[in-house]
Amino acid sequence: MVPVVKQALRSAWWGTIAGVGALVIGLAVFFVYALSEVLAHPGLSLEDGYWIGRLPWTGIGEGLTVIGATVAVVLGTLTVWLGGNRWKRALVLVPLAMAGFFWFAAMLPFPNGAPCTDCAAPVADPFAYAYSLPVSTVILLLLPTVMIAVLAFTSRPARARVGDGPAA
């Protein structure tokens, strides 16, 4: 393997780990925040705590989850393409397409409910999309992230063995 490709593979592999780490931290922020709402208001469920959505925790959780998952998808795909076999390269296309569809849907502006001459035009907000449609986010972004991460983490090349030449 060419040294430049080997370095790119190593960087993409570590970037995938960082993306998955940010995703896990973002999900933990959502869980801890929802749990704190449940503890503060007995009778609420975790889902109720999630939908309360107080700032800044909702924004932090959204950002870490969406950005972390996207980084893991992009760099995980690069890791598979650089270090995986042809079957893994083919398999990675399905979850990549799912994540791409998430971003396509998330970048569509929300439709206007009623005409408003004084209102600004609606803009795309992928973070609000992810928060407002959590099932869609899980199916189209988080599940593909897990699939790509598994493929990427199993595509890491073997370490150098005795007799492979000088250490890099």
N, C-alpha and C positions, 0 to 999 in steps of 0.2 A: 504494500500500500504506500502511495506517495506520502511524504511527510506532511504536506499541506492538507491533504485529505484526512490523514490521521489526526492532525490538530483540530480540523473542523469537526470531525466525528467526536473527539473528546469534548470540545466546547459545546456542541449540540447536546451531547449526553448530559453534561452537567447543567446546561440550561433547562433541559427537560426536568431534571430533579428540582431545580429552583422553581419552575412553573408549577409542578405538582405540590411542592411545599407551600407556595403562595395560595394555591387552591385549598389545601387542607386548612391553612390558617384562616382563610376567608369563611369556610364552612364552620370552623370552630367559633368564629366571631358570631355568626348567625345563631348557632346552638346556644352559646353562653348568654347572648342577649335575650333570646327567647326564653331561656330558663330563668333569667333574672326577672323577666316580666311575669312568669308563672309564679315565682316565689313572692313577688310583690303584690300580686293580685290572685289570691286563692280562687280556684274554680276555673281559671283559664287553662287552655291546653297549650302545648308547645306551638301548635299551628296559630292559635290566637296571639301568642307572644311574637311570632314571626310577623304577623300582619300588622301589629302595632307600629313597627318600623320607625323607631325614634332615631333621630340624627345624633351624633355622627356615625353610630354603629352600623346602621343600614348601609350607608355609603361606603364605609370601610369594608364591610363584608361583601358588598356587590363588587367593588373594585378588585379586591384580592381574588375573589372567585372567578370573575370573568377574565381578568387579565392573566391570572395564573393558568387557567385552563387554556386560554388561547396561546400563551407562550409554550405550554407543554405540548399542545397539538402541533404547532409549527415546528418547534425544535425536535420533538419526538419523531415527526415525519421525516425531517432531515436526517436524524440518527438512523432510522430504518433504511432510508435510501442510500446512505453512505456505508452502513455496516451490516445490513441484513441480506438475506438471500432473496431470490426472485419471488418466492412465495410470500414472504413477509412484505416485500415491496408491493405486491398485488393486494394483499390483505389490508394494508394501511390506507388504501384509496377509499374504502367504504366509510370508515370513521372520519376521514378527512373531508369527504363530501358532506357528511352529516354536520360537521362543525361549520363547514362553509355555508350550508343552508341556514344554520342558526344565525350566522352573521348577515346573510342576505335578508332574512326575515327581521332581524333586529335593526337593520339600517333603514327599513321602510318607515316613513313617518306615520304616526297615528292618524287615522282619518278624522276630519273635522266633524263634530257633532251637529253644529248649527253654524250658519254663516255669521261671521263676525268681522266687521270692517275695521275695528280698532285693535284687533288681536294680531300678534305676530304669526307668521306661517308656522305650522307644526314642523318640528325637526326630529330627526332620528335620535333615539337615546337607547343604546344597547344595554346600558345598566338598568334603566327603568324597565325595559323589556324583560331582562333576566329576572328582576325582582317580581314583576307583575305576573309573569307566567313561569312559575318555578318548575312545573312538570315539563314544559317545553324545554327549559334550560337543562334539566337533568337528562332528558332523552337526546337532545340535539347537541349538547356541549359537554356535559360532565361524563356521560357514558362513553362517547368517543374519546375523551381524554384518557379515561382508564384503559380503553382498548389500545390506544396508540402508545401509552406509557408502558404497558406490558410488552408490546412488540419492541419498543425502543430499548427497554432494559434488558431484554433477552438478545438484542442485536449488538451488544457491546463486544468488540473484538477481544479475543483471549489475550492475556498478558504475555509478554515476551518470555520465552523459555530459554534454557541454557542452550547455547549454540545458535541462537537466532541473530547474532551479530551484536554490535555495540548498543548500549542502552541509549535511548533517546532522551 
